[in-house]
Amino acid sequence: MATTEKLKPAARVSGQRQDVWTIINEAAAASPKQPIVNMGQGFFGYNPPEFILDAAREALGRVECNQYSPTRGRPRLKKAIADAYSPFWGREINPETEVTITTGANEGMLSAFMAFVEEGDEVIVFEPFFDQYISNIEIPGGKIVYVPMSPPKDGATVTSSAANWTIDFDALRRAISPRTKMIVLNTPHNPVGKIYSREELEIIGDLCVKNQILILSDEVYDRLHYVPFTRIATLSPEIEKLTLTVGSAGKNFYATGWRVGWLVGPPDLIKYVAAAHTRICYSSVSPLQEACAVAFEQADAHDFWSTSIRDMKSKMDRFNSVWAELDMPFSEPEGGYFVLVNMSKVKLPADYPFPPHVASRPRDFKLAWFLIQEVGVAAIPPTEFYTEKNALLAEDYIRFAVCKEDEVLELAKERLRGLKKYIE
Ligand SMILES: Cc1ncc(COP(=O)(O)O)c(C=O)c1O
C-alpha cells in the first residue's frame, strides 16, 4: 500500500541512496564465488581474549550487573578508564567528572553533537569520514563543512606511508566561519590508516583555540598504533579545555558487538554529553561495562596492549605482502586495521555487466563489485566516505579490513592473485 502523505517517513531516512554496506553485502550474497572472503566491514574474525570473556560471563551472574547502570556509566569502568588515560594526560583524570560511558563510540559522538550543536551550527569534517558522523551531525540540525584529505601524488605508482595523505591547512582555515562550533578529528584514521603528527595536531588545536571551536577527537583505534601516537587533548591546557576524546571498547577489546564506548574531557563539556546520553538511551549495557572495567584493569598484567599491536601489525604485514607480487601500491598504515590499496592498474573489461546502481558510482564501486564477482573477496569502496564533489580523489582505492584470522588473510591473498590477468 502506498504511504500516504501524512504517514510518510522523515526525509533523513527516506531519501537515502543505497548505502555501501547493503551494496557490498548483496553483491557478496549473489557472487558465484562462494563463500566470499569478507574483508569489508571492520568487525573482528576472532574473540576477545579469555580473561575478558571470563569477566563478561562472571558479570552476567551478578544481580546488580543485570540492572540499569548509572546514566554516566558504572563507577568501576569510569575509574578503570580514568586510570588508563591518566598517564597520557600526565595527571589524574577524575572518573566522576571527566569520563562518561556511552553505547559505543558512535552513540557517544551523537550525544556530543546533541549536547553542543544547534540548528545551523557548522561542524568541520575531514574527508574521507566515518559515515555515521554525517547523520549524527544532521540530527540536531548541524551543517557539515567538508575539508578533503588528499592521497599522495604518487599513490598510483609508489607504496608509501599513510602519513602522506594530507590536509590542505589553507582550506581548513577557509572552512572556519563564525558559526563553526566543532571540528571532528579521527586519529588513527579510518579508512586511511594515518596518525596525525604532533605538528598537524598543533595547527588544528591552535586554530580551534583561536576561534573557540570544540574538538571531537575520535580515537577509537588508539591502542593500535605502529608509530608514535599523540592525543590532541594532551598538547596544551587550552586545547584540552576544548577537547572531547572518544574511545571504544569494541575496537580496544575485539568486541564491536558489545556497544560500549566513552568520552573523556573537561567536566563542563562531559556533563552536557552525559545529559544528552541520558535522553538518548538512558544508560549503557551493564554486564559488558563491568567486563570492560576488568579488561582495562587486567590489560597490563596480560600484556594485552602490546600483544594487540604486535598481532595486528603482523596481520597487516601478512596481508599486504600480496601487493608486491601484484605490483600494486598501497598506503602503509600507521595505525588501525584498515589498508587502502591503489588499484589504478586493474583494467576493468569495457563491457563488464555492472548493475545500474554500481555503474552510476565512481570507479572504486566498480572495482569492489568486480573483486566480489571475479575473485570472491569483499572490500569497501572509500569514495562512500567522500562527498560527490571530492570523490574522484579516492576512486582508485579499495579498503581492506585485516582484523581477520590469518587463514582468512591467506585465502584472500590466494584469491587476489587471480587479479594478475587484469593488471596492465
Ligand atoms: C572512525 C570510527 N569511529 C567510530 C566507530 C564506531 O565505534 P563503536 O563501534 O564503538 O560505536 C568506528 C567503527 O567502525 C570507526 O571506524
The ligand as an SDF file (V2000), in Angstrom:
LIG
                    3D

 16 16  0  0  0  0  0  0  0  0999 V2000
   36.4760    6.0000   12.9950 C   0  0  0  0  0  0  0  0  0  0  0  0
   35.4280    5.2680   13.7510 C   0  0  0  0  0  0  0  0  0  0  0  0
   34.7890    5.8790   14.7570 N   0  0  0  0  0  0  0  0  0  0  0  0
   33.8290    5.2600   15.4670 C   0  0  0  0  0  0  0  0  0  0  0  0
   33.4610    3.9660   15.1830 C   0  0  0  0  0  0  0  0  0  0  0  0
   32.3360    3.3350   15.9660 C   0  0  0  0  0  0  0  0  0  0  0  0
   32.7770    2.7600   17.1530 O   0  0  0  0  0  0  0  0  0  0  0  0
   31.7360    1.9430   18.0480 P   0  0  0  0  0  0  0  0  0  0  0  0
   31.6060    0.5840   17.4290 O   0  0  0  0  0  0  0  0  0  0  0  0
   32.3610    1.9050   19.4070 O   0  0  0  0  0  0  0  0  0  0  0  0
   30.4590    2.7010   18.0350 O   0  0  0  0  0  0  0  0  0  0  0  0
   34.0840    3.2890   14.1270 C   0  0  0  0  0  0  0  0  0  0  0  0
   33.6590    1.9160   13.7710 C   0  0  0  0  0  0  0  0  0  0  0  0
   33.9360    1.4050   12.7200 O   0  0  0  0  0  0  0  0  0  0  0  0
   35.0870    3.9550   13.4080 C   0  0  0  0  0  0  0  0  0  0  0  0
   35.7190    3.3580   12.3900 O   0  0  0  0  0  0  0  0  0  0  0  0
  1  2  1  0
  2  3  1  0
  2 15  2  0
  3  4  2  0
  4  5  1  0
  5  6  1  0
  5 12  2  0
  6  7  1  0
  7  8  1  0
  8  9  2  0
  8 10  1  0
  8 11  1  0
 12 13  1  0
 12 15  1  0
 13 14  2  0
 15 16  1  0
M  END
$$$$
